[in-house]
Amino acid sequence: MPEFSFKKAERLTSSKSISLLFQEGRSISSYPLRILFNNQGQGQHPVSVAISVPKRLYKRAVDRNLLKRRIREAYRLNKTNSYFRLGEMNMRINLVIQYQHKEILDFETIENGVIKALEKMLRVLGTPT
């Protein structure tokens, strides 16, 4: 199913765009995540995403990679609603999802955080619910 894919074109890789997000982006917190976003996205997809797990919280790369895989999968499974609503408004955004909790949580908790954060972000952007 193509709507559940997460292609390379959907990833935010530009260091300039990422640093601009951290400087000027808006922020939303939804346990255990924090989302930074702005509407300066480019490309063919409505959302460009970067996922971050801070090294100061998790020293071991194995732990950081596990959390990034869980966040990426939760986003991949729940992005269709936000794509549809942003596509209706002809809006493109850049997005950074950061993990903020000190313990490694299970997939269900992370997925609930992603869902709530995306809904909050859409409300802030003013899309019809």
C-alpha positions as CSV (number, residue, x, y, z in Angstrom):
1,M,0.0,0.0,0.0
2,P,1.6,3.2,-1.1
3,E,-0.2,5.4,1.5
4,F,1.7,3.6,4.3
5,S,5.1,4.0,2.8
6,F,7.9,6.4,4.1
7,K,10.1,7.2,1.1
8,K,13.4,9.1,1.1
9,A,11.7,12.1,-0.5
10,E,9.5,12.5,2.6
11,R,12.6,12.9,4.9
12,L,13.9,16.2,5.9
13,T,17.7,16.0,5.3
14,S,18.7,19.6,4.6
15,S,20.8,20.9,7.6
16,K,19.8,24.4,6.6
17,S,16.0,23.6,6.9
18,I,16.6,21.7,10.2
19,S,18.5,24.6,11.8
20,L,15.8,27.1,10.6
21,L,13.2,24.9,12.3
22,F,15.1,25.0,15.6
23,Q,15.5,28.7,15.3
24,E,12.1,29.8,14.1
25,G,9.8,26.8,14.2
26,R,6.8,26.4,16.4
27,S,6.8,23.7,19.1
28,I,4.2,21.3,20.4
29,S,4.7,18.7,23.2
30,S,2.8,15.5,23.4
31,Y,4.1,12.9,25.9
32,P,6.8,11.5,25.2
33,L,7.5,13.6,22.1
34,R,8.1,17.2,21.1
35,I,7.4,18.4,17.6
36,L,8.9,21.4,15.9
37,F,7.3,22.6,12.7
38,N,7.1,25.4,10.2
39,N,5.2,25.9,6.9
40,Q,8.3,26.4,4.7
41,G,8.3,22.9,3.3
42,Q,9.2,22.2,-0.2
43,G,9.0,19.1,-2.5
44,Q,6.2,16.9,-3.7
45,H,5.0,15.6,-0.3
46,P,3.0,17.7,2.1
47,V,5.3,16.9,5.0
48,S,9.1,16.5,5.3
49,V,10.1,14.7,8.5
50,A,13.3,14.4,10.6
51,I,13.4,12.2,13.7
52,S,15.7,12.9,16.6
53,V,16.7,11.2,19.8
54,P,19.1,13.2,21.9
55,K,22.5,11.7,22.6
56,R,22.6,13.3,26.1
57,L,19.6,11.1,27.1
58,Y,20.7,7.9,25.4
59,K,24.5,7.4,25.1
60,R,24.2,4.0,23.4
61,A,23.4,4.2,19.6
62,V,21.4,0.9,19.9
63,D,18.9,2.6,22.2
64,R,18.7,5.8,20.0
65,N,18.1,3.7,16.9
66,L,15.4,1.6,18.6
67,L,13.5,4.7,19.5
68,K,13.9,6.2,16.1
69,R,12.6,3.0,14.5
70,R,9.6,3.1,16.8
71,I,8.8,6.8,16.1
72,R,9.3,6.3,12.3
73,E,6.9,3.3,12.3
74,A,4.3,5.2,14.4
75,Y,4.5,8.2,12.0
76,R,4.4,6.0,8.9
77,L,1.2,4.3,10.1
78,N,-0.6,7.5,11.1
79,K,0.5,10.1,8.6
80,T,-2.4,9.7,6.1
81,N,-4.8,11.9,7.9
82,S,-2.4,14.8,8.2
83,Y,-1.3,14.4,4.5
84,F,-4.9,14.5,3.4
85,R,-5.8,17.6,5.5
86,L,-2.6,19.5,4.5
87,G,-3.2,18.6,0.9
88,E,-6.7,20.1,1.0
89,M,-5.1,23.4,2.2
90,N,-2.3,23.1,-0.3
91,M,0.2,23.5,2.6
92,R,3.7,22.0,2.9
93,I,5.5,21.8,6.2
94,N,8.8,20.7,7.7
95,L,8.6,18.7,10.9
96,V,11.1,17.4,13.5
97,I,10.0,14.8,16.0
98,Q,12.1,14.6,19.1
99,Y,11.9,12.0,21.8
100,Q,11.9,13.6,25.2
101,H,11.5,10.9,27.8
102,K,14.3,9.4,30.0
103,E,13.1,5.8,29.7
104,I,12.6,3.6,26.6
105,L,8.8,3.3,26.2
106,D,6.8,0.7,24.3
107,F,5.5,1.2,20.7
108,E,1.9,1.8,21.8
109,T,2.8,4.8,24.0
110,I,5.0,6.3,21.3
111,E,2.3,5.8,18.7
112,N,-0.3,7.5,20.9
113,G,2.1,10.4,21.4
114,V,2.6,10.7,17.6
115,I,-1.2,10.7,16.9
116,K,-1.9,13.3,19.6
117,A,1.0,15.5,18.4
118,L,-0.1,15.4,14.8
119,E,-3.6,16.3,15.8
120,K,-2.4,19.3,17.9
121,M,-0.2,20.4,15.0
122,L,-3.1,20.4,12.6
123,R,-5.2,22.4,15.0
124,V,-2.5,25.0,15.4
125,L,-2.1,25.2,11.6
126,G,-5.8,25.9,11.3
127,T,-6.9,23.0,9.2
128,P,-10.5,22.0,9.5
129,T,-11.1,19.0,11.7
